[in-house]
Amino acid sequence: MKKRYVSIIIILVLLALWGMTIYNGMVSRQEAVEQTVGNIQTAYQKRADLIPNLVATVKNYAEYEAGTLTAVVEARAKASSVILDSHNLTEENIKAFQAAQDEVSGALSRLLVTVEQYPELKANQNYLDLQEQLESCENAIANARRQFNETARNYNTYLRRFPNNIIASLFHFEKTPYFEASEAAQNAPNVGDLFEK
């Protein structure tokens, strides 16, 4: 009888250790997702921080382009108000965040097309430096989003595997949505449309 109790206790301890290992694996993967969300926010914030300098530099040369400059500033303000963090990672929130960031990208595209009309601005070293930094930010954003999607895939796959899915449902671990390309990104931009806006 005593051996039976010892066997049951050993089995229960092994099950508890197994469950703790799976739970801790989920926590580690969830933390990795949260870190990549922070990396995305950092990349977008760096771009947002560059925008006032870019607008000020262009403003000195392109005084008649107030509408384009205003659109960039307004898009930046709107994008800054849409917050995405690890506690509100839903598909809807990611889409809202992405839509606000797409507005910034569109406004910046129109601004860069406008700049083409000012040869002296294109040769200005401050502008060239800002443009290079902006391009670097766009690359960092793309890399951060790719890293997020890879980390989310790893986390989601771990959650869905059996028997991990049992522990995940017991402790309310939920699948993380991915960043997806916006519908606007699916089509090549019409350069003529950029000049009209």
ChimeraX commands (.cxc) that place a marker at each C-alpha (Angstrom):
marker #1 position 0.00,0.00,0.00 radius 0.5
marker #1 position 2.83,2.34,0.90 radius 0.5
marker #1 position 4.50,1.69,-2.47 radius 0.5
marker #1 position 1.28,2.62,-4.21 radius 0.5
marker #1 position 1.16,6.03,-2.49 radius 0.5
marker #1 position 4.80,6.65,-3.29 radius 0.5
marker #1 position 4.15,5.76,-6.94 radius 0.5
marker #1 position 1.15,8.08,-7.09 radius 0.5
marker #1 position 3.16,10.90,-5.48 radius 0.5
marker #1 position 6.03,10.37,-7.93 radius 0.5
marker #1 position 3.60,10.42,-10.89 radius 0.5
marker #1 position 1.95,13.60,-9.58 radius 0.5
marker #1 position 5.33,15.29,-9.07 radius 0.5
marker #1 position 6.42,14.30,-12.59 radius 0.5
marker #1 position 3.15,15.63,-14.02 radius 0.5
marker #1 position 3.58,18.88,-12.10 radius 0.5
marker #1 position 7.17,19.25,-13.36 radius 0.5
marker #1 position 6.03,18.50,-16.91 radius 0.5
marker #1 position 3.23,21.10,-16.63 radius 0.5
marker #1 position 5.62,23.68,-15.16 radius 0.5
marker #1 position 8.07,23.11,-18.00 radius 0.5
marker #1 position 5.36,23.66,-20.61 radius 0.5
marker #1 position 3.97,26.68,-18.75 radius 0.5
marker #1 position 7.42,28.26,-18.42 radius 0.5
marker #1 position 8.04,27.64,-22.13 radius 0.5
marker #1 position 4.82,29.52,-22.93 radius 0.5
marker #1 position 5.80,32.40,-20.65 radius 0.5
marker #1 position 9.23,32.65,-22.30 radius 0.5
marker #1 position 7.69,32.70,-25.77 radius 0.5
marker #1 position 5.06,35.23,-24.70 radius 0.5
marker #1 position 7.81,37.48,-23.34 radius 0.5
marker #1 position 9.63,37.20,-26.66 radius 0.5
marker #1 position 6.44,38.37,-28.43 radius 0.5
marker #1 position 6.19,41.30,-26.03 radius 0.5
marker #1 position 9.81,42.23,-26.70 radius 0.5
marker #1 position 9.25,42.24,-30.45 radius 0.5
marker #1 position 6.19,44.48,-30.01 radius 0.5
marker #1 position 8.50,46.88,-28.19 radius 0.5
marker #1 position 10.98,46.68,-31.08 radius 0.5
marker #1 position 8.22,47.58,-33.54 radius 0.5
marker #1 position 7.16,50.54,-31.38 radius 0.5
marker #1 position 10.76,51.72,-31.16 radius 0.5
marker #1 position 11.21,51.58,-34.95 radius 0.5
marker #1 position 7.97,53.49,-35.59 radius 0.5
marker #1 position 8.82,56.02,-32.88 radius 0.5
marker #1 position 12.20,56.69,-34.45 radius 0.5
marker #1 position 10.45,57.43,-37.75 radius 0.5
marker #1 position 7.94,59.67,-35.96 radius 0.5
marker #1 position 10.80,61.55,-34.29 radius 0.5
marker #1 position 12.41,62.23,-37.68 radius 0.5
marker #1 position 9.27,63.69,-39.22 radius 0.5
marker #1 position 9.40,67.15,-37.52 radius 0.5
marker #1 position 13.00,67.60,-38.70 radius 0.5
marker #1 position 12.10,66.49,-42.22 radius 0.5
marker #1 position 9.08,68.81,-42.32 radius 0.5
marker #1 position 11.11,71.76,-41.00 radius 0.5
marker #1 position 13.84,71.20,-43.59 radius 0.5
marker #1 position 11.36,70.93,-46.45 radius 0.5
marker #1 position 9.37,73.91,-45.17 radius 0.5
marker #1 position 12.38,76.18,-45.62 radius 0.5
marker #1 position 12.50,75.33,-49.32 radius 0.5
marker #1 position 8.93,74.50,-50.23 radius 0.5
marker #1 position 6.86,77.26,-48.67 radius 0.5
marker #1 position 3.99,76.69,-51.09 radius 0.5
marker #1 position 3.50,73.03,-50.11 radius 0.5
marker #1 position 1.72,73.71,-46.83 radius 0.5
marker #1 position -1.03,71.14,-47.53 radius 0.5
marker #1 position 1.46,68.33,-48.03 radius 0.5
marker #1 position 3.41,69.30,-44.92 radius 0.5
marker #1 position 0.22,69.54,-42.87 radius 0.5
marker #1 position -0.86,66.08,-44.04 radius 0.5
marker #1 position 2.44,64.60,-42.85 radius 0.5
marker #1 position 2.17,66.28,-39.44 radius 0.5
marker #1 position -1.48,65.22,-39.01 radius 0.5
marker #1 position -0.74,61.62,-40.04 radius 0.5
marker #1 position 2.12,61.52,-37.54 radius 0.5
marker #1 position -0.12,62.83,-34.76 radius 0.5
marker #1 position -2.81,60.28,-35.57 radius 0.5
marker #1 position -0.30,57.41,-35.71 radius 0.5
marker #1 position 1.18,58.48,-32.37 radius 0.5
marker #1 position -2.25,58.27,-30.75 radius 0.5
marker #1 position -2.78,54.62,-31.76 radius 0.5
marker #1 position -0.96,52.59,-29.13 radius 0.5
marker #1 position -0.10,48.94,-29.59 radius 0.5
marker #1 position 1.41,46.94,-26.78 radius 0.5
marker #1 position 1.49,43.36,-25.61 radius 0.5
marker #1 position -1.72,43.80,-23.59 radius 0.5
marker #1 position -3.90,44.77,-26.56 radius 0.5
marker #1 position -2.57,42.49,-29.31 radius 0.5
marker #1 position -5.79,41.77,-31.14 radius 0.5
marker #1 position -6.23,41.52,-34.86 radius 0.5
marker #1 position -8.39,44.68,-34.84 radius 0.5
marker #1 position -5.84,46.70,-32.86 radius 0.5
marker #1 position -2.99,45.58,-35.11 radius 0.5
marker #1 position -5.03,46.59,-38.18 radius 0.5
marker #1 position -5.86,50.00,-36.64 radius 0.5
marker #1 position -2.21,50.54,-35.76 radius 0.5
marker #1 position -1.12,49.50,-39.24 radius 0.5
marker #1 position -3.72,51.75,-40.90 radius 0.5
marker #1 position -2.42,54.75,-38.94 radius 0.5
marker #1 position 1.16,53.89,-39.88 radius 0.5
marker #1 position 0.13,53.43,-43.54 radius 0.5
marker #1 position -1.26,56.99,-43.45 radius 0.5
marker #1 position 2.14,58.24,-42.33 radius 0.5
marker #1 position 3.84,56.25,-45.10 radius 0.5
marker #1 position 1.43,57.68,-47.69 radius 0.5
marker #1 position 1.91,61.24,-46.49 radius 0.5
marker #1 position 5.69,60.79,-46.51 radius 0.5
marker #1 position 5.51,59.38,-50.05 radius 0.5
marker #1 position 3.59,62.45,-51.21 radius 0.5
marker #1 position 6.12,64.67,-49.45 radius 0.5
marker #1 position 9.05,62.94,-51.14 radius 0.5
marker #1 position 7.37,63.32,-54.55 radius 0.5
marker #1 position 6.85,67.03,-53.80 radius 0.5
marker #1 position 10.53,67.38,-52.95 radius 0.5
marker #1 position 11.40,66.27,-56.49 radius 0.5
marker #1 position 10.18,69.70,-57.63 radius 0.5
marker #1 position 12.88,71.46,-55.56 radius 0.5
marker #1 position 16.37,70.66,-56.91 radius 0.5
marker #1 position 18.10,72.88,-54.35 radius 0.5
marker #1 position 16.39,70.95,-51.53 radius 0.5
marker #1 position 17.42,67.59,-52.98 radius 0.5
marker #1 position 21.04,68.78,-52.87 radius 0.5
marker #1 position 20.79,70.06,-49.27 radius 0.5
marker #1 position 22.95,67.94,-46.95 radius 0.5
marker #1 position 20.46,68.14,-44.04 radius 0.5
marker #1 position 17.72,66.84,-46.29 radius 0.5
marker #1 position 19.92,64.08,-47.69 radius 0.5
marker #1 position 20.85,62.99,-44.15 radius 0.5
marker #1 position 17.20,62.97,-43.06 radius 0.5
marker #1 position 16.18,61.02,-46.14 radius 0.5
marker #1 position 18.89,58.44,-45.42 radius 0.5
marker #1 position 17.75,58.17,-41.79 radius 0.5
marker #1 position 14.15,57.79,-42.93 radius 0.5
marker #1 position 15.12,54.99,-45.29 radius 0.5
marker #1 position 17.01,53.33,-42.45 radius 0.5
marker #1 position 13.90,53.63,-40.26 radius 0.5
marker #1 position 11.72,52.03,-42.92 radius 0.5
marker #1 position 14.16,49.11,-43.12 radius 0.5
marker #1 position 14.18,48.80,-39.33 radius 0.5
marker #1 position 10.36,48.78,-39.31 radius 0.5
marker #1 position 10.26,46.02,-41.92 radius 0.5
marker #1 position 12.82,43.98,-39.97 radius 0.5
marker #1 position 10.99,44.49,-36.66 radius 0.5
marker #1 position 7.69,43.39,-38.21 radius 0.5
marker #1 position 9.34,40.33,-39.76 radius 0.5
marker #1 position 10.93,39.44,-36.40 radius 0.5
marker #1 position 7.56,39.91,-34.67 radius 0.5
marker #1 position 5.83,37.58,-37.12 radius 0.5
marker #1 position 8.54,34.93,-36.69 radius 0.5
marker #1 position 8.31,35.19,-32.90 radius 0.5
marker #1 position 4.50,35.10,-33.00 radius 0.5
marker #1 position 4.61,32.02,-35.27 radius 0.5
marker #1 position 6.95,30.28,-32.82 radius 0.5
marker #1 position 4.69,31.18,-29.90 radius 0.5
marker #1 position 1.47,30.21,-31.71 radius 0.5
marker #1 position 2.90,26.89,-32.87 radius 0.5
marker #1 position 4.04,26.09,-29.34 radius 0.5
marker #1 position 0.56,26.87,-27.98 radius 0.5
marker #1 position -1.24,24.73,-30.53 radius 0.5
marker #1 position 0.92,21.59,-30.13 radius 0.5
marker #1 position -0.50,18.73,-28.12 radius 0.5
marker #1 position -0.34,18.53,-25.10 radius 0.5
marker #1 position 0.76,22.17,-24.80 radius 0.5
marker #1 position -2.69,23.24,-25.98 radius 0.5
marker #1 position -4.19,21.77,-22.80 radius 0.5
marker #1 position -1.91,23.84,-20.56 radius 0.5
marker #1 position -2.48,26.89,-22.79 radius 0.5
marker #1 position -6.25,26.64,-22.39 radius 0.5
marker #1 position -5.98,26.07,-18.62 radius 0.5
marker #1 position -3.91,29.23,-18.16 radius 0.5
marker #1 position -5.63,31.32,-20.87 radius 0.5
marker #1 position -2.68,31.74,-23.20 radius 0.5
marker #1 position -4.06,33.05,-26.48 radius 0.5
marker #1 position -2.77,33.00,-30.03 radius 0.5
marker #1 position -1.03,36.19,-31.17 radius 0.5
marker #1 position -2.15,37.75,-34.49 radius 0.5
marker #1 position 0.38,38.61,-37.18 radius 0.5
marker #1 position 1.24,41.86,-38.88 radius 0.5
marker #1 position -0.01,41.59,-42.43 radius 0.5
marker #1 position 0.54,43.81,-45.43 radius 0.5
marker #1 position -2.26,46.31,-45.91 radius 0.5
marker #1 position -4.49,46.06,-48.95 radius 0.5
marker #1 position -2.89,49.24,-50.29 radius 0.5
marker #1 position 0.50,47.54,-50.25 radius 0.5
marker #1 position -0.79,44.82,-52.55 radius 0.5
marker #1 position -0.88,47.22,-55.51 radius 0.5
marker #1 position 1.93,49.24,-57.00 radius 0.5
marker #1 position 1.38,52.96,-56.34 radius 0.5
marker #1 position 0.24,55.13,-59.21 radius 0.5
marker #1 position 2.80,57.92,-59.35 radius 0.5
marker #1 position 0.24,60.20,-61.01 radius 0.5
marker #1 position -2.00,59.88,-57.93 radius 0.5
marker #1 position 0.84,61.05,-55.72 radius 0.5
marker #1 position 1.16,64.28,-57.69 radius 0.5
marker #1 position -2.60,64.95,-57.53 radius 0.5
marker #1 position -2.85,64.75,-53.72 radius 0.5
marker link #1:1,2 radius 0.2
marker link #1:2,3 radius 0.2
marker link #1:3,4 radius 0.2
marker link #1:4,5 radius 0.2
marker link #1:5,6 radius 0.2
marker link #1:6,7 radius 0.2
marker link #1:7,8 radius 0.2
marker link #1:8,9 radius 0.2
marker link #1:9,10 radius 0.2
marker link #1:10,11 radius 0.2
marker link #1:11,12 radius 0.2
marker link #1:12,13 radius 0.2
marker link #1:13,14 radius 0.2
marker link #1:14,15 radius 0.2
marker link #1:15,16 radius 0.2
marker link #1:16,17 radius 0.2
marker link #1:17,18 radius 0.2
marker link #1:18,19 radius 0.2
marker link #1:19,20 radius 0.2
marker link #1:20,21 radius 0.2
marker link #1:21,22 radius 0.2
marker link #1:22,23 radius 0.2
marker link #1:23,24 radius 0.2
marker link #1:24,25 radius 0.2
marker link #1:25,26 radius 0.2
marker link #1:26,27 radius 0.2
marker link #1:27,28 radius 0.2
marker link #1:28,29 radius 0.2
marker link #1:29,30 radius 0.2
marker link #1:30,31 radius 0.2
marker link #1:31,32 radius 0.2
marker link #1:32,33 radius 0.2
marker link #1:33,34 radius 0.2
marker link #1:34,35 radius 0.2
marker link #1:35,36 radius 0.2
marker link #1:36,37 radius 0.2
marker link #1:37,38 radius 0.2
marker link #1:38,39 radius 0.2
marker link #1:39,40 radius 0.2
marker link #1:40,41 radius 0.2
marker link #1:41,42 radius 0.2
marker link #1:42,43 radius 0.2
marker link #1:43,44 radius 0.2
marker link #1:44,45 radius 0.2
marker link #1:45,46 radius 0.2
marker link #1:46,47 radius 0.2
marker link #1:47,48 radius 0.2
marker link #1:48,49 radius 0.2
marker link #1:49,50 radius 0.2
marker link #1:50,51 radius 0.2
marker link #1:51,52 radius 0.2
marker link #1:52,53 radius 0.2
marker link #1:53,54 radius 0.2
marker link #1:54,55 radius 0.2
marker link #1:55,56 radius 0.2
marker link #1:56,57 radius 0.2
marker link #1:57,58 radius 0.2
marker link #1:58,59 radius 0.2
marker link #1:59,60 radius 0.2
marker link #1:60,61 radius 0.2
marker link #1:61,62 radius 0.2
marker link #1:62,63 radius 0.2
marker link #1:63,64 radius 0.2
marker link #1:64,65 radius 0.2
marker link #1:65,66 radius 0.2
marker link #1:66,67 radius 0.2
marker link #1:67,68 radius 0.2
marker link #1:68,69 radius 0.2
marker link #1:69,70 radius 0.2
marker link #1:70,71 radius 0.2
marker link #1:71,72 radius 0.2
marker link #1:72,73 radius 0.2
marker link #1:73,74 radius 0.2
marker link #1:74,75 radius 0.2
marker link #1:75,76 radius 0.2
marker link #1:76,77 radius 0.2
marker link #1:77,78 radius 0.2
marker link #1:78,79 radius 0.2
marker link #1:79,80 radius 0.2
marker link #1:80,81 radius 0.2
marker link #1:81,82 radius 0.2
marker link #1:82,83 radius 0.2
marker link #1:83,84 radius 0.2
marker link #1:84,85 radius 0.2
marker link #1:85,86 radius 0.2
marker link #1:86,87 radius 0.2
marker link #1:87,88 radius 0.2
marker link #1:88,89 radius 0.2
marker link #1:89,90 radius 0.2
marker link #1:90,91 radius 0.2
marker link #1:91,92 radius 0.2
marker link #1:92,93 radius 0.2
marker link #1:93,94 radius 0.2
marker link #1:94,95 radius 0.2
marker link #1:95,96 radius 0.2
marker link #1:96,97 radius 0.2
marker link #1:97,98 radius 0.2
marker link #1:98,99 radius 0.2
marker link #1:99,100 radius 0.2
marker link #1:100,101 radius 0.2
marker link #1:101,102 radius 0.2
marker link #1:102,103 radius 0.2
marker link #1:103,104 radius 0.2
marker link #1:104,105 radius 0.2
marker link #1:105,106 radius 0.2
marker link #1:106,107 radius 0.2
marker link #1:107,108 radius 0.2
marker link #1:108,109 radius 0.2
marker link #1:109,110 radius 0.2
marker link #1:110,111 radius 0.2
marker link #1:111,112 radius 0.2
marker link #1:112,113 radius 0.2
marker link #1:113,114 radius 0.2
marker link #1:114,115 radius 0.2
marker link #1:115,116 radius 0.2
marker link #1:116,117 radius 0.2
marker link #1:117,118 radius 0.2
marker link #1:118,119 radius 0.2
marker link #1:119,120 radius 0.2
marker link #1:120,121 radius 0.2
marker link #1:121,122 radius 0.2
marker link #1:122,123 radius 0.2
marker link #1:123,124 radius 0.2
marker link #1:124,125 radius 0.2
marker link #1:125,126 radius 0.2
marker link #1:126,127 radius 0.2
marker link #1:127,128 radius 0.2
marker link #1:128,129 radius 0.2
marker link #1:129,130 radius 0.2
marker link #1:130,131 radius 0.2
marker link #1:131,132 radius 0.2
marker link #1:132,133 radius 0.2
marker link #1:133,134 radius 0.2
marker link #1:134,135 radius 0.2
marker link #1:135,136 radius 0.2
marker link #1:136,137 radius 0.2
marker link #1:137,138 radius 0.2
marker link #1:138,139 radius 0.2
marker link #1:139,140 radius 0.2
marker link #1:140,141 radius 0.2
marker link #1:141,142 radius 0.2
marker link #1:142,143 radius 0.2
marker link #1:143,144 radius 0.2
marker link #1:144,145 radius 0.2
marker link #1:145,146 radius 0.2
marker link #1:146,147 radius 0.2
marker link #1:147,148 radius 0.2
marker link #1:148,149 radius 0.2
marker link #1:149,150 radius 0.2
marker link #1:150,151 radius 0.2
marker link #1:151,152 radius 0.2
marker link #1:152,153 radius 0.2
marker link #1:153,154 radius 0.2
marker link #1:154,155 radius 0.2
marker link #1:155,156 radius 0.2
marker link #1:156,157 radius 0.2
marker link #1:157,158 radius 0.2
marker link #1:158,159 radius 0.2
marker link #1:159,160 radius 0.2
marker link #1:160,161 radius 0.2
marker link #1:161,162 radius 0.2
marker link #1:162,163 radius 0.2
marker link #1:163,164 radius 0.2
marker link #1:164,165 radius 0.2
marker link #1:165,166 radius 0.2
marker link #1:166,167 radius 0.2
marker link #1:167,168 radius 0.2
marker link #1:168,169 radius 0.2
marker link #1:169,170 radius 0.2
marker link #1:170,171 radius 0.2
marker link #1:171,172 radius 0.2
marker link #1:172,173 radius 0.2
marker link #1:173,174 radius 0.2
marker link #1:174,175 radius 0.2
marker link #1:175,176 radius 0.2
marker link #1:176,177 radius 0.2
marker link #1:177,178 radius 0.2
marker link #1:178,179 radius 0.2
marker link #1:179,180 radius 0.2
marker link #1:180,181 radius 0.2
marker link #1:181,182 radius 0.2
marker link #1:182,183 radius 0.2
marker link #1:183,184 radius 0.2
marker link #1:184,185 radius 0.2
marker link #1:185,186 radius 0.2
marker link #1:186,187 radius 0.2
marker link #1:187,188 radius 0.2
marker link #1:188,189 radius 0.2
marker link #1:189,190 radius 0.2
marker link #1:190,191 radius 0.2
marker link #1:191,192 radius 0.2
marker link #1:192,193 radius 0.2
marker link #1:193,194 radius 0.2
marker link #1:194,195 radius 0.2
marker link #1:195,196 radius 0.2
marker link #1:196,197 radius 0.2
view
